[in-house]
Amino acid sequence: MKIISTRLRGVLYAAVFLSFVISVFDSCKKHDSPPPAGQTALGSLQGVDGFCLPGTAHGTFYAGASSSRDTNYVDISVYVTRAGSYKILSDTVHGVVFSGSGTFTSTGVQTARLKGSGNFSLVGSANFTIGFDGTVCGFSIDVKPLPLADNTWYGTFGGHKYQGTAYAVVTFFGGDNAFDLVGTSTGSPDTTLSFRVRMPQRPDFFGVTLGTYFSSNPGAHFTLAAKGVPVLTAQGAGPAVITFQFTNAFWYPNGSDMYDGIFNGKCKDVNGNLVEVKNGAFRAGE
């Protein structure tokens, strides 16, 4: 019988023990594999500490533009306790809803990707709520004004897109500031649309205070005309109300000022029918 040295015997024991440990560890690992057909994922949007797991927004979201571009999405973290299929849906905020679906093949913290649908109607922070397996959390989107060239605007009136020039009228009208938007459209019954907005003047008689205004507010006047004939109105209380949001103001070295804004809502035609106004944006100054 061949005698094995003490050192060699120790090496062999160590190798056997290491092989056993690796085997046990491998048997305990989570393997990505398809869950049983029809099985729904279970878990939580919260960690073991009870706080919501993080969500990260990717891309740039603009008011008045589609939120469903490939570069725009939100990744949320989900603590999965049972693998399976999932569908996560947010509430609707300022005209946009986020949703995502798929299959979690592993337990533990996983990532679900949500895509937006719709156009944001307002600039600023949009706070969404989502739910999964009885837990509720949320995420925020920073909505920016869509970049425009100076003294230009665009908007959709009654399903027809208009775009054109925009400028601020220097002369005050009864203590108001006036902004004139004049644009054209192809294939519309009214090829030219003029849009005059009169906003309450600031107490210091200089410019317009940034913020959200409504055509039903005292001192705010919205006059629209097609082919030079007033046919659309949005004044006073009622369903024909336009929301007009001044989002940014800046001044050039030459002393001229410029305002960014967006607008959405409804107005009435000459027959009293409601006309939808949506995805409107402008940059106007003097």
C-alpha positions in Angstrom: 0.0 0.0 0.0 1.2 3.4 -1.0 1.5 5.9 1.8 0.2 9.4 1.1 2.2 12.2 2.8 0.5 14.3 5.4 0.8 17.4 3.2 -0.8 15.7 0.2 -3.5 14.3 2.3 -4.4 17.8 3.5 -4.5 19.1 0.0 -6.9 16.3 -1.0 -9.2 16.9 2.0 -9.3 20.6 1.1 -10.1 19.9 -2.5 -13.0 17.6 -1.5 -14.3 20.1 1.0 -14.1 23.0 -1.6 -16.0 20.8 -4.1 -18.7 20.2 -1.6 -19.1 23.9 -0.7 -19.3 24.8 -4.4 -21.9 22.2 -4.9 -24.0 23.4 -2.0 -23.7 27.0 -3.0 -24.6 26.3 -6.6 -27.7 24.4 -5.5 -28.8 27.5 -3.5 -28.4 30.0 -6.3 -31.4 31.6 -7.9 -31.7 30.5 -11.5 -33.4 32.6 -14.2 -36.1 30.3 -15.6 -39.6 30.9 -16.9 -42.1 30.7 -14.1 -45.1 28.4 -14.5 -47.5 29.5 -17.2 -50.2 31.9 -16.0 -48.4 32.6 -12.7 -48.6 36.3 -11.6 -45.7 37.9 -9.9 -45.9 38.9 -6.2 -43.9 41.4 -4.3 -43.7 45.0 -3.2 -42.7 48.5 -4.4 -41.2 49.0 -0.9 -38.0 47.6 0.6 -37.7 45.7 3.9 -37.5 49.1 5.7 -40.9 50.0 4.4 -39.7 52.9 2.2 -40.5 53.1 -1.5 -37.8 51.6 -3.7 -36.3 54.1 -6.2 -37.6 55.1 -9.6 -35.5 56.8 -12.2 -36.8 58.9 -15.2 -34.8 58.8 -18.4 -35.0 61.3 -21.3 -36.5 64.8 -21.6 -40.2 65.3 -21.4 -41.8 68.4 -23.0 -45.2 69.9 -22.6 -47.2 69.6 -25.8 -45.0 66.8 -27.3 -45.5 63.1 -27.3 -44.1 61.4 -24.1 -43.8 58.0 -25.8 -40.4 58.6 -27.5 -38.0 55.7 -27.3 -35.6 57.8 -25.2 -38.3 58.6 -22.6 -39.1 56.0 -19.9 -39.1 55.4 -16.2 -37.3 52.5 -14.5 -38.8 51.4 -11.2 -37.5 48.9 -8.7 -39.7 46.1 -7.5 -38.9 43.6 -4.7 -40.2 40.4 -6.2 -41.2 37.5 -3.8 -42.7 35.3 -6.5 -41.7 35.3 -10.2 -44.3 35.7 -12.8 -46.0 38.1 -15.2 -46.7 41.7 -14.2 -48.5 44.8 -15.4 -47.9 48.2 -13.7 -50.1 51.2 -14.5 -49.9 54.7 -13.2 -52.6 57.3 -12.7 -53.1 59.9 -15.4 -51.4 63.3 -14.7 -51.7 66.3 -17.0 -52.8 64.0 -19.9 -50.1 61.3 -19.6 -50.2 57.8 -18.2 -47.3 55.4 -17.7 -47.5 51.6 -18.0 -45.2 48.6 -18.3 -45.7 44.8 -18.5 -43.5 41.7 -18.7 -42.3 38.8 -16.7 -40.1 38.7 -13.6 -38.0 35.5 -13.9 -36.2 35.9 -10.5 -37.0 37.0 -7.0 -35.3 39.8 -5.2 -35.0 43.4 -6.4 -35.9 43.6 -10.1 -36.4 46.5 -12.6 -39.6 47.3 -14.5 -39.6 49.8 -17.3 -42.7 52.1 -17.8 -43.4 54.0 -21.0 -45.6 57.1 -21.2 -48.6 57.7 -23.4 -50.1 61.0 -24.2 -48.9 64.7 -24.2 -48.2 66.7 -21.1 -50.5 69.7 -20.9 -48.5 71.6 -18.2 -44.9 72.5 -17.5 -43.4 71.6 -14.1 -43.3 68.6 -11.8 -45.8 65.9 -12.6 -46.2 63.4 -9.7 -47.4 59.9 -10.6 -48.7 57.1 -8.4 -48.2 53.4 -9.2 -49.3 50.2 -7.5 -48.1 46.6 -7.4 -49.5 43.7 -5.3 -51.2 46.0 -2.8 -48.3 48.4 -2.4 -48.4 52.0 -3.6 -45.5 54.3 -4.4 -44.7 56.9 -7.0 -42.3 58.9 -9.1 -41.9 62.5 -10.5 -41.4 63.8 -14.0 -39.9 67.2 -14.7 -41.8 68.5 -17.7 -40.1 71.3 -19.7 -41.4 73.8 -22.2 -40.8 72.7 -25.8 -38.0 74.8 -27.3 -39.2 77.3 -29.9 -37.6 80.0 -32.1 -38.2 83.5 -31.0 -41.6 84.9 -31.8 -43.2 81.7 -33.0 -46.0 79.5 -31.9 -48.0 76.4 -32.7 -51.2 74.7 -31.6 -54.1 72.4 -32.6 -57.6 73.8 -32.9 -60.4 71.5 -33.7 -58.0 68.8 -35.0 -56.1 71.2 -37.3 -52.5 72.2 -36.5 -51.6 75.8 -36.8 -48.2 77.5 -36.6 -46.9 81.0 -37.2 -45.6 84.2 -35.7 -46.1 85.5 -32.2 -45.2 88.8 -30.7 -46.1 90.9 -27.7 -48.0 94.1 -28.3 -46.1 97.0 -26.7 -49.2 99.2 -26.3 -51.2 98.3 -23.1 -54.9 97.7 -23.5 -56.8 98.9 -20.5 -53.9 98.0 -18.2 -53.4 94.6 -19.9 -50.5 93.1 -21.8 -51.4 91.7 -25.2 -49.8 88.8 -27.1 -50.8 88.2 -30.7 -50.4 84.8 -32.3 -51.1 84.6 -36.1 -50.7 81.3 -37.9 -51.7 79.2 -40.9 -52.8 75.6 -41.4 -52.9 73.3 -44.4 -56.2 71.6 -45.2 -58.2 73.4 -42.5 -61.5 75.2 -43.3 -59.9 78.3 -41.9 -56.4 78.6 -43.3 -55.4 81.5 -41.1 -56.0 81.8 -37.4 -55.3 84.9 -35.3 -55.1 84.5 -31.5 -55.0 87.5 -29.2 -54.3 87.0 -25.5 -54.6 89.8 -23.1 -53.1 89.1 -19.7 -53.4 91.2 -16.5 -50.4 93.5 -16.1 -48.1 93.2 -13.1 -48.4 95.7 -10.3 -45.1 97.3 -11.3 -46.4 97.8 -14.8 -43.6 95.7 -16.3 -44.4 92.4 -18.0 -46.6 89.5 -17.0 -46.2 87.4 -13.8 -45.3 83.8 -14.6 -47.9 81.3 -13.7 -51.1 79.7 -14.8 -54.1 81.8 -16.1 -57.6 80.8 -17.2 -59.7 82.6 -19.8 -62.4 82.8 -17.0 -60.1 84.9 -14.8 -61.1 88.5 -14.4 -58.9 90.7 -16.7 -57.8 87.8 -19.0 -59.3 88.1 -22.5 -58.9 85.5 -25.2 -60.0 86.5 -28.7 -59.6 84.1 -31.6 -60.5 84.8 -35.3 -60.3 82.8 -38.5 -59.8 84.6 -41.8 -60.2 87.9 -39.9 -63.7 87.1 -38.6 -64.1 86.3 -34.9 -65.5 82.8 -34.7 -64.0 81.3 -31.6 -64.6 82.5 -28.1 -63.3 81.4 -24.7 -64.4 83.9 -22.1 -66.2 83.7 -18.8 -67.2 80.6 -16.8 -68.3 77.4 -18.5 -66.9 74.6 -20.6 -65.2 77.0 -23.1 -62.1 77.7 -21.0 -58.5 77.9 -22.1 -55.6 77.3 -19.6 -52.7 79.6 -20.5 -49.4 79.0 -18.6 -46.5 81.4 -18.8 -43.5 79.2 -18.0 -40.4 81.4 -18.5 -39.3 84.9 -19.1 -35.9 86.2 -20.2 -34.2 89.3 -21.5 -31.7 89.9 -24.2 -28.7 92.3 -23.9 -30.5 94.6 -26.3 -33.3 95.1 -23.8 -35.9 93.0 -25.5 -38.0 90.6 -23.4 -39.3 87.1 -24.3 -41.9 84.8 -22.8 -42.4 81.1 -23.1 -45.8 79.5 -22.5 -48.2 76.7 -23.4 -52.0 76.6 -23.7 -54.8 74.0 -23.8 -58.5 73.9 -23.3 -61.8 74.5 -25.3 -63.4 77.3 -27.1 -66.7 77.8 -29.0 -67.3 78.3 -32.7 -70.0 80.6 -34.1 -72.6 77.8 -33.8 -71.8 77.3 -30.1 -70.0 74.0 -30.6 -67.0 73.3 -28.4 -63.7 73.2 -30.2 -60.7 71.5 -28.5 -57.5 73.5 -28.2 -54.5 71.4 -27.3 -50.7 71.1 -27.5 -50.3 74.9 -27.8 -46.9 76.5 -27.2 -45.4 79.9 -27.9 -42.4 82.2 -27.5 -43.3 85.8 -27.8 -41.7 89.1 -26.9 -40.9 92.6 -28.1 
